[in-house]
Amino acid sequence: MAQNAQNKQQCQCLLDIVDDFYFTQLVHVPTCCTPTAVNTLDLILTTKPDLLSDIAVIPGISDHVHIALKINKLIKPKPRPP
């Protein structure tokens, strides 16, 4: 199989998984910028988008950025046994 056809097949497989499992992609801005290309390489996939907020893209020291986010979930500590 030609490399381009294999890449398309892999991309379609990922899209099918995202669709089949009702994932929502939360990164909607480029995460890698070079003089010749701008791409979204980083994905945050979730089935519960309300649990994540304040997603921010922070410039890095290269052409790739960092992603920061807030998890909106209070984690209760497990009670310690007596």
C-alpha positions as CSV (number, residue, x, y, z in Angstrom):
1,M,0.0,0.0,0.0
2,A,1.3,3.4,-0.9
3,Q,2.4,5.6,2.0
4,N,-0.2,8.3,1.2
5,A,-3.0,5.8,1.0
6,Q,-1.9,4.2,4.3
7,N,-1.9,7.6,6.0
8,K,-5.4,8.4,4.7
9,Q,-6.5,5.0,6.0
10,Q,-5.0,5.6,9.5
11,C,-6.6,9.1,9.6
12,Q,-10.0,7.7,8.7
13,C,-9.6,5.0,11.3
14,L,-8.9,7.7,14.0
15,L,-11.9,9.7,12.8
16,D,-14.1,6.6,13.0
17,I,-13.0,5.9,16.5
18,V,-13.7,9.5,17.6
19,D,-17.1,9.3,16.0
20,D,-18.0,5.7,17.2
21,F,-17.2,6.5,20.8
22,Y,-18.7,10.1,20.8
23,F,-15.4,11.8,21.6
24,T,-15.2,15.6,21.4
25,Q,-12.0,17.2,20.3
26,L,-11.2,20.3,22.4
27,V,-8.1,21.7,20.7
28,H,-9.2,24.0,17.9
29,V,-6.1,26.0,17.3
30,P,-2.7,25.1,15.7
31,T,-0.2,23.6,18.1
32,C,2.7,23.5,15.7
33,C,3.7,26.4,13.5
34,T,6.7,26.5,11.2
35,P,7.5,29.0,8.4
36,T,5.9,26.6,5.9
37,A,3.0,24.9,7.8
38,V,0.5,25.4,10.6
39,N,-1.0,22.2,12.1
40,T,-3.0,21.0,15.0
41,L,-0.9,18.1,16.2
42,D,-2.2,17.8,19.8
43,L,-5.6,16.4,20.6
44,I,-7.6,16.4,23.8
45,L,-10.4,13.9,23.2
46,T,-13.1,13.4,25.8
47,T,-16.6,12.1,26.2
48,K,-17.3,14.6,28.9
49,P,-16.2,18.0,27.7
50,D,-17.8,19.8,30.7
51,L,-15.1,18.3,32.9
52,L,-12.4,20.4,31.1
53,S,-12.2,24.1,30.8
54,D,-9.7,27.0,30.3
55,I,-7.9,25.2,27.5
56,A,-5.0,27.4,26.6
57,V,-2.2,27.2,24.1
58,I,1.1,28.5,25.5
59,P,4.1,29.3,23.3
60,G,7.0,26.9,23.8
61,I,10.7,27.2,23.1
62,S,10.3,25.6,19.6
63,D,7.7,25.5,16.9
64,H,5.5,23.4,19.2
65,V,3.3,24.9,21.9
66,H,2.2,23.6,25.3
67,I,-1.4,22.9,26.1
68,A,-2.8,23.8,29.6
69,L,-6.3,23.0,30.9
70,K,-8.3,22.9,34.0
71,I,-10.0,19.7,35.2
72,N,-13.4,20.6,36.7
73,K,-13.6,17.6,39.1
74,L,-13.4,17.6,42.8
75,I,-11.6,14.5,43.9
76,K,-12.6,13.4,47.4
77,P,-9.9,11.7,49.4
78,K,-10.6,8.2,50.4
79,P,-11.3,7.8,54.1
80,R,-8.4,6.3,56.0
81,P,-9.1,3.1,57.9
82,P,-9.1,3.5,61.7
